[in-house]
Amino acid sequence: MRRIALAATLAACLALVAPLACAQQFSTLEERMSSADFKAAGLDKLTPEQLARLNAFIRSEVDKRTAVAREEGMRQQDQNDAEKMGFRTYHGDLSSIVSSIDGDFHGWDGGTTFTLANGQVWHQVDGDVFAVRLKNPGVTISPGLMGTWYLKVEGYGSSTKVERVK
């Protein structure tokens, strides 16, 4: 119990200190440039207030670009996760997958392959049978225990165990 409390306290401290550490990584122009380059650029003629505003502007631009790059990286990670979700080797986010099956759908009868509108292909691994006639049905594939996934047709209570093949 004490270890959990200690770990939680440590995590909270790190969450508070991390932004401060990032904030301290910014170097001003005076720190980054040699005094010769600083003078050659004419920056030595700026008042301390002007130099402070220029440094603040640069810091703001760096922060904006860093945020954009971080967001793009997160979007790319989300896309990578979506492409890998459902495979046995995937250990990331376990959100349900909502899509549809294009065209006529007649249920499953053991070993049925399902091609979703999002391009994913899933294969039934159970031998159960579900007979229905639908056009473009909505489906949800949800994670179960121990890496299993279940496909359920929208509006029906039946589901079947599936694994992703593509």
C-alpha positions in Angstrom: 0.0 0.0 0.0 2.8 2.4 0.9 4.5 1.6 -2.4 1.4 2.6 -4.3 1.1 5.9 -2.4 4.8 6.5 -3.0 4.5 5.8 -6.7 1.5 8.1 -7.0 3.3 10.9 -5.2 6.3 10.5 -7.4 4.2 10.5 -10.5 2.4 13.7 -9.4 5.8 15.4 -8.7 7.1 14.4 -12.1 4.0 15.8 -13.7 4.6 19.1 -12.0 8.3 19.3 -12.7 8.3 18.2 -16.3 6.8 21.5 -17.7 9.4 23.4 -15.7 12.2 21.4 -17.1 11.0 22.0 -20.6 10.6 25.7 -19.9 14.2 25.8 -18.7 15.5 24.3 -22.0 14.9 27.5 -24.0 18.0 29.5 -24.5 17.9 33.2 -25.2 19.7 34.8 -28.1 22.4 36.1 -25.8 23.1 32.6 -24.6 23.0 30.9 -28.0 25.0 33.4 -30.1 28.6 34.3 -29.7 29.1 37.9 -28.7 30.6 38.6 -32.2 27.6 37.2 -33.9 25.3 39.0 -31.5 27.0 42.3 -32.3 27.2 41.6 -36.1 23.4 41.1 -36.1 22.9 44.4 -34.4 21.2 42.9 -31.5 23.5 44.7 -29.0 21.7 48.0 -30.0 18.4 46.7 -28.7 17.2 47.9 -25.3 16.8 45.2 -22.6 13.0 45.4 -23.1 13.3 45.0 -26.9 15.6 42.0 -26.5 13.3 40.5 -23.9 10.3 40.9 -26.3 12.4 39.3 -29.2 13.3 36.4 -27.0 9.6 36.0 -25.9 8.5 36.0 -29.5 11.1 33.4 -30.5 10.1 31.3 -27.5 6.4 31.6 -28.4 7.1 30.5 -32.0 9.2 27.5 -30.8 6.4 26.5 -28.4 3.8 26.8 -31.1 5.8 24.7 -33.6 6.6 22.2 -30.9 2.9 21.8 -30.1 2.0 21.4 -33.7 4.8 18.7 -34.1 3.6 16.9 -31.0 0.0 16.9 -32.2 1.1 15.6 -35.6 3.1 12.9 -33.9 0.0 11.9 -31.8 -2.1 11.8 -35.0 0.4 9.6 -36.7 0.5 7.3 -33.6 -3.3 7.1 -33.7 -3.2 6.2 -37.4 -0.5 3.6 -36.7 -2.6 2.2 -33.9 -5.7 2.0 -36.1 -3.7 0.2 -38.7 -2.4 -2.4 -36.2 -5.5 -2.6 -33.9 -6.8 -6.1 -33.6 -3.7 -8.1 -34.6 -2.3 -10.4 -32.0 0.9 -8.4 -31.8 -0.9 -5.2 -31.0 -0.8 -4.0 -27.4 -2.0 -0.4 -27.7 -5.4 1.2 -27.2 -8.2 -1.3 -27.0 -11.1 0.8 -28.2 -14.0 -0.7 -30.1 -13.9 -0.5 -33.8 -17.1 0.8 -35.4 -17.5 0.3 -39.1 -19.9 -1.5 -41.5 -19.8 -4.3 -44.0 -20.4 -3.2 -47.5 -23.1 -4.9 -49.6 -25.2 -7.9 -48.8 -24.6 -9.6 -45.4 -25.9 -13.1 -44.6 -24.5 -13.5 -41.1 -21.8 -16.1 -40.2 -21.6 -19.8 -40.2 -18.2 -20.7 -38.7 -15.0 -19.5 -40.5 -16.7 -16.5 -42.1 -14.5 -13.7 -43.3 -15.7 -10.1 -42.8 -14.4 -7.2 -44.9 -15.2 -3.9 -43.3 -15.8 -0.6 -45.0 -12.6 0.8 -43.3 -10.5 -1.8 -45.1 -9.9 -4.2 -42.2 -10.5 -7.9 -42.7 -11.5 -10.1 -39.8 -12.1 -13.8 -39.7 -14.5 -15.7 -37.5 -12.7 -18.1 -35.2 -15.8 -19.7 -33.5 -18.0 -22.2 -35.2 -21.3 -20.5 -34.2 -24.0 -19.7 -36.7 -26.0 -16.5 -37.1 -28.3 -16.2 -40.2 -29.7 -12.8 -41.3 -30.1 -10.9 -44.5 -29.0 -7.3 -44.3 -27.6 -4.6 -46.6 -24.5 -2.6 -45.4 -25.0 -3.4 -41.7 -23.2 -1.5 -39.1 -20.8 -3.6 -37.0 -18.8 -3.1 -33.8 -15.7 -5.1 -33.0 -14.9 -4.9 -29.3 -12.0 -6.3 -27.3 -12.6 -9.1 -24.9 -10.3 -10.8 -22.4 -6.9 -12.3 -23.3 -6.6 -10.6 -26.7 -9.9 -11.8 -28.1 -12.2 -9.6 -30.2 -15.9 -9.9 -30.8 -17.9 -8.8 -33.8 -21.5 -7.7 -33.2 -24.0 -6.6 -35.8 -25.8 -3.3 -35.0 -29.3 -4.0 -33.8 -28.8 -7.7 -33.0 -27.7 -9.4 -29.8 -25.5 -12.0 -31.4 -21.8 -11.7 -31.5 -18.9 -14.0 -32.7 -15.3 -14.3 -31.8 -13.0 -12.9 -34.6 -9.4 -12.2 -35.3 -7.9 -9.7 -37.7 -6.2 -11.0 -40.8 -5.7 -7.7 -42.7 
